Amino acid sequence: MRLFSYQANVGDSRSLIINSPKTTHGELTPDELALADIPPETIRLSLGLEDANDLIADLEQAFARSLGGKE
């Protein structure tokens, strides 16, 4: 990720990304996460004031890299 910050606070003017099962829902057991239908790979986005096309491009390159592709 280049534009998104990895932070749990909301209400910021910057775009944020977190892994909810490890942050905001980190107190839940694996069984509780499953019961709430929150898989371990769940991510939460909070979109800020950056250009929408820049945010989309940032997400696309990050997902491509995470799947073993190139930027």
C-alpha positions, 0 to 999 in steps of 0.5 A: 500500500502506498496511499493507505495508512495501516491504522485503526482510527476513523475520522481522519482525512487520509485513507486507512486500511486495517485487518479487522480480525487482528485489530478492532476484533482482535479480542474475539476467539477464532470461533467468535470470528467465525460465528460473526462471519469475519474471515481472517483475511478481512480488511477494512477500508476508510476512504479519505480525501485522496483522488479516487483513481489514485486510491483504486490504482493503489488497491489494484497494485497491492492486490496484484502484489499480494497474489504474486503478480507485479505492479 
